[in-house]
Amino acid sequence: MARPSLLRRDGWKRSICCYCGVGCGVKVQTRNGVVSAVRGDEDHPVNRGKLCAKGALLPDIFVEEARLLYPHVGDVKGSEPRRTSWDEAIERAAGAIRRAVDEFGPDSVMMYGSGQLVTEDYYLFGKLAKGYIGTNNQDTNSRLCMASAVTAYNMTFGSDAPPAGYADIEQANTFLIVGANMEACHPILFERIKARKRAAKDRVKVIVVDPRATRTTEIADIHLALRPGTDVALLQSLLFEVRLAGGLDESYLQDHTTGWEQVAESLDGWSAERAVEVTGLNAVDILNTARIIADNGPILTFWTMGANQSTSGVDKNLALINLSLATGNIGKPGAGPMSLTGQPNAMGGREQGGLATTLPGHRLVANPAHRAEVEQAWGIPPGSISDRPGVTAIEMVERLERGQIKVVWVAATNPVASLPNSDRVRAAFAQAETVIVQDAYQPTETTQVADILLPAAQWSERGGTMTNSERRICLLEQVSPPPGEALPDWQIICRMAEALGFGDAFRYDGLEEIFHEYRELSRGRDMDITGISYPLLAQHRAGIQWPYPSTARSGPPPDGRRLFEDGRFHTADSRARMHVPRWTPPADAVNDEYPFALITGRIKDQWHTMTRTGRSAKLLKSEKQPFLEISSSDAIGLGIGDRDRVRIVSRRGAFESTARVNETIRAGSVFAPFHWGSLWSDDGPSNASASEAFDPRSKQPELKFAAVRVEPVGAD
């Protein structure tokens, strides 16, 4: 039977946007082997034909001058890499890994990936690292984005299982948006919230928690512009006041949770008046928010980096989930706690074990039964997978500095620009014996420190599967050929495995065979996808949400699925485990020398470190240069005028920018976009000032708070 194709008669192919984790469906046309046109897929349930500017301008990213087209190797450390053959590049890389393992052990190797990889790439990257090289030092830039949410979901639900779906937007009466500028970062979902508010008028209420006034807060009924880092205090106070307002679902708490008694006890003293002292908010706003949560029907909670990127990120997530559980807003239409991912396949990476503590199928390195199951599936001897947790992103920098990591292999990401304290990161990478960078673009801040460069196909130039924030798995078919000698990531990984002597375990006829192997490791797990196949995904072009076990094949895949509708969770007693969130101030203390809290974040028309969006002249029109947002009251006190040049100094580093004086940010805080690295601006990256402090449980860094001072350096 012929496999259904995504190719339409009019020449358009269907794919999924390669930017954020919303997972918008797109239609793609090519001309002379290059993507020439992209438009929204009107049949896709996520975006229904709509696209943000970044998605609509995807053809702009195919600039051959900016691509890494051929393998390169440096003859000596620090030399300019020269063009070479694939055979030499792979052998040089594999030789460096072999030498490091032989002399220093497998943990002297680090593999660092990205939510830009398709799930099949991610799976092979982890199989090679954890199963065959023998190191759990495989992490991903999702560590910078979603690790706190993953930890909290596991602690509460017994698995990394976001319960709600996008279809709940059209059924929610209340939206609580915390630490997320959705209009800029997840614009298609924001448009759906706006449409829901228009359709239901006064019945729908929107509450936004953010120190800044943004386009997202423009639709808010209540904007809680709290002091940065005080989210747990606010959320504890909201639950305290919801309880007083009679908003608890007592029967749900009794039948489906454990730990409520301890959480209830922890609320003592967290009245709205007490929270004002910590958060700087108005008590009336807190009380009104609590009454809306208590009385206004189903509540859907969204959050992103403003909650996750914190030394108390897990506690913030636990407090958000507690609010849903205590009010019975989970497993029901229009309800649930939903962490939004920042990359198109961050969820896929979580499913197949892309983090340093995980294994495929939502398994954990620390669990001996999980290790044994994966070892059996991979056909490797018992004990092959180490029981030691792997090195995470921030720890990678420390191990490089100590000389404990000798070889670092980076795929589809730009850590020299994206990790905090970027000057330190660059210096740490320079200390490695060998830096291997596998990327589609050149130069990036990370390719500049590479000893070996491996050219990779990007987005439309390779196939595979990706999973969006609502657990929807979609199939990407190759739309155009990769340029030069670039190869799909999975083929590069297989070549490296063969050069390392593991070729028999990495011999695949194609992506579908890799998917079959990975799919089997999901059998019986919370995210069982044994009923999904490439032909089924091609037939159901809108994708399929997990779980979808083999027993589900009898009918068409349901859409808009939510988890835990029966109140049963993935824990030993099937109850959700509530935990007491503890409020602690950010690690980087504000004082007289560093009196401001620096918040970093995204702007609407740029993405990550600009390796793609920086190629589009149209996207650069909205914001040509970085800026520093500062309140007028703070600016007056410092003698800073609008558009003046300023220097921002932290305990770690400094950068310069142009002041944007306004009333959109609370006094005592400043905001800078993080996109512009050293390649895109002479001002220096804002991440040069960011803190490496991280949450002790999730190991996610506190990128959303750095104590800084702001100095004028001359008017524009």
Secondary structure by P-SEA (a helix, b strand, c coil): cccccccccccbbbbbbcccccbbbbbbbbcccccccccccccccccccccccccccccccccccccccbbbbbcccccccccccaaaaaaaaaaaaaaaaaccccccbbbbbcccccaaaaaaaaaaacccccccccccccccccaaaaaaaaaacccccccccccccccccbbbbcccccccccaaaaaaaaaaaaaacccbbbbbbccccccccccccccccccccaaaaaaaaaaaaaaaacccaaaaaaccccaaaaaaaaaccccaaaaaacccccaaaaaaaaaaaacccbbbbbbccccccccaaaaaaaaaaaaaaaacccccccbbbbbbbccccaaaaaaacccccccccccccccaaaaaaaaaaaccccccccccccccaaaaaaaaaaccccbbbbccccccccccaaaaaaaaaaaccbbbbbcccccccccccccbbbbbbccccbbbbbbcccbbbbbbccccccccccccaaaaaaaaaaaaccccccccccaaaaaaaaaaaacccccccccccaaaaaaaccccccccccccccccccccccccccccccccccbbbbbbbbbbcccccccccccbbbbbbbccccccccccccccccccccccbbbbbbcaaaaaaaccccccbbbbbccccbbbbbbbccccccccbbbbbccccccccccccccccccccccccccccccccccbbbbbcccc
